[in-house]
Amino acid sequence: MLERDKIHAHRDSSGVQSYIGEANQVRLLRLEHGFTWCTSTYLSCEEDEIIEIGKLCSLLIKHLDKETDKYQEKCLPQIRELSVGEYQLNLDSQNNNLFIKVESVLPQNDQLDLTPL
């Protein structure tokens, strides 16, 4: 129920802890020459369920890639204005900032698959 409530159903601004903070956070790593998105989703399942989940994920990835491209284009002017650092996508409707600067936990090197600015 915690997984359903905090991660999949409601996307609360506070969720299960993951390596990037809350499992439902979306982070943006802005470097001098580009940026990349990072998400972490907690998923508890049995080994035999992974194959079925993989099939569903493949279908969802195709759809989400299209939607992400649209959203990214909409955000690009704001991303270009960010200083180098790590940002969390703001889920708090009371705060007008789209991105909130956070403590860095993501690798910052030239090996990352970055979107050029």
One Martini backbone bead per residue (centre of mass of N, CA, C, O) as a GRO file, in nm:
protein
  117
    1MET     BB    1   0.056   0.063  -0.020
    2LEU     BB    2   0.291   0.256  -0.009
    3GLU     BB    3   0.370   0.231  -0.302
    4ARG     BB    4   0.102   0.323  -0.418
    5ASP     BB    5   0.067   0.597  -0.265
    6LYS     BB    6   0.375   0.727  -0.306
    7ILE     BB    7   0.425   0.646  -0.624
    8HIS     BB    8   0.184   0.564  -0.830
    9ALA     BB    9  -0.084   0.727  -0.754
   10HIS     BB   10   0.012   1.030  -0.622
   11ARG     BB   11   0.291   1.162  -0.613
   12ASP     BB   12   0.424   1.253  -0.374
   13SER     BB   13   0.659   1.471  -0.224
   14SER     BB   14   0.672   1.210  -0.040
   15GLY     BB   15   0.876   0.917  -0.025
   16VAL     BB   16   1.062   0.672  -0.092
   17GLN     BB   17   1.376   0.592  -0.047
   18SER     BB   18   1.662   0.681  -0.246
   19TYR     BB   19   1.953   0.770  -0.414
   20ILE     BB   20   1.793   1.068  -0.479
   21GLY     BB   21   1.585   1.021  -0.250
   22GLU     BB   22   1.298   1.031  -0.354
   23ALA     BB   23   1.137   0.807  -0.568
   24ASN     BB   24   0.953   1.059  -0.708
   25GLN     BB   25   1.181   1.207  -0.815
   26VAL     BB   26   1.301   1.471  -1.025
   27ARG     BB   27   1.608   1.525  -1.189
   28LEU     BB   28   1.848   1.786  -1.273
   29LEU     BB   29   2.148   1.795  -1.462
   30ARG     BB   30   2.359   2.080  -1.480
   31LEU     BB   31   2.583   2.160  -1.726
   32GLU     BB   32   2.772   2.337  -1.936
   33HIS     BB   33   2.697   2.126  -2.204
   34GLY     BB   34   2.432   2.024  -2.034
   35PHE     BB   35   2.167   1.772  -1.976
   36THR     BB   36   1.989   1.561  -1.726
   37TRP     BB   37   1.779   1.309  -1.629
   38CYS     BB   38   1.651   1.180  -1.301
   39THR     BB   39   1.524   0.867  -1.180
   40SER     BB   40   1.340   0.693  -0.907
   41THR     BB   41   1.197   0.366  -0.867
   42TYR     BB   42   1.023   0.182  -0.661
   43LEU     BB   43   1.037  -0.190  -0.685
   44SER     BB   44   0.832  -0.454  -0.582
   45CYS     BB   45   0.918  -0.794  -0.679
   46GLU     BB   46   0.910  -1.073  -0.844
   47GLU     BB   47   1.099  -1.242  -1.064
   48ASP     BB   48   0.856  -1.336  -1.260
   49GLU     BB   49   0.750  -1.030  -1.301
   50ILE     BB   50   0.975  -0.888  -1.468
   51ILE     BB   51   0.894  -0.968  -1.757
   52GLU     BB   52   0.617  -0.826  -1.759
   53ILE     BB   53   0.724  -0.549  -1.681
   54GLY     BB   54   0.911  -0.517  -1.926
   55LYS     BB   55   0.688  -0.502  -2.139
   56LEU     BB   56   0.548  -0.255  -2.026
   57CYS     BB   57   0.792  -0.066  -2.031
   58SER     BB   58   0.836  -0.061  -2.337
   59LEU     BB   59   0.568   0.081  -2.398
   60LEU     BB   60   0.604   0.328  -2.211
   61ILE     BB   61   0.866   0.445  -2.326
   62LYS     BB   62   0.757   0.535  -2.598
   63HIS     BB   63   0.551   0.733  -2.483
   64LEU     BB   64   0.735   0.899  -2.284
   65ASP     BB   65   0.936   1.010  -2.488
   66LYS     BB   66   0.737   1.198  -2.627
   67GLU     BB   67   0.649   1.357  -2.372
   68THR     BB   68   0.932   1.447  -2.282
   69ASP     BB   69   1.004   1.612  -2.530
   70LYS     BB   70   0.780   1.821  -2.489
   71TYR     BB   71   0.859   1.911  -2.202
   72GLN     BB   72   1.152   1.989  -2.259
   73GLU     BB   73   1.089   2.216  -2.460
   74LYS     BB   74   0.931   2.387  -2.252
   75CYS     BB   75   1.190   2.401  -2.038
   76LEU     BB   76   1.451   2.503  -2.182
   77PRO     BB   77   1.468   2.804  -2.102
   78GLN     BB   78   1.505   2.741  -1.794
   79ILE     BB   79   1.753   2.556  -1.813
   80ARG     BB   80   1.950   2.767  -1.940
   81GLU     BB   81   1.935   2.953  -1.666
   82LEU     BB   82   2.082   2.754  -1.512
   83SER     BB   83   2.303   2.661  -1.306
   84VAL     BB   84   2.532   2.469  -1.210
   85GLY     BB   85   2.368   2.161  -1.114
   86GLU     BB   86   2.116   2.038  -0.892
   87TYR     BB   87   1.771   1.942  -0.957
   88GLN     BB   88   1.434   1.960  -0.862
   89LEU     BB   89   1.129   1.881  -0.935
   90ASN     BB   90   0.850   2.058  -0.868
   91LEU     BB   91   0.559   1.954  -0.652
   92ASP     BB   92   0.495   2.237  -0.534
   93SER     BB   93   0.227   2.456  -0.572
   94GLN     BB   94   0.342   2.696  -0.380
   95ASN     BB   95   0.585   2.683  -0.575
   96ASN     BB   96   0.698   2.853  -0.872
   97ASN     BB   97   0.932   2.676  -0.911
   98LEU     BB   98   1.041   2.427  -1.122
   99PHE     BB   99   1.325   2.443  -0.979
  100ILE     BB  100   1.530   2.288  -0.718
  101LYS     BB  101   1.800   2.322  -0.546
  102VAL     BB  102   2.035   2.056  -0.471
  103GLU     BB  103   2.205   1.816  -0.352
  104SER     BB  104   2.454   1.627  -0.476
  105VAL     BB  105   2.437   1.268  -0.629
  106LEU     BB  106   2.541   1.295  -0.910
  107PRO     BB  107   2.720   1.247  -1.170
  108GLN     BB  108   2.999   1.468  -1.307
  109ASN     BB  109   3.047   1.383  -1.637
  110ASP     BB  110   3.132   1.311  -1.980
  111GLN     BB  111   2.970   1.019  -1.984
  112LEU     BB  112   2.712   1.142  -2.012
  113ASP     BB  113   2.382   1.161  -2.141
  114LEU     BB  114   2.346   1.457  -2.300
  115THR     BB  115   2.172   1.751  -2.350
  116PRO     BB  116   2.210   1.996  -2.543
  117LEU     BB  117   2.200   2.368  -2.544
   0.00000   0.00000   0.00000
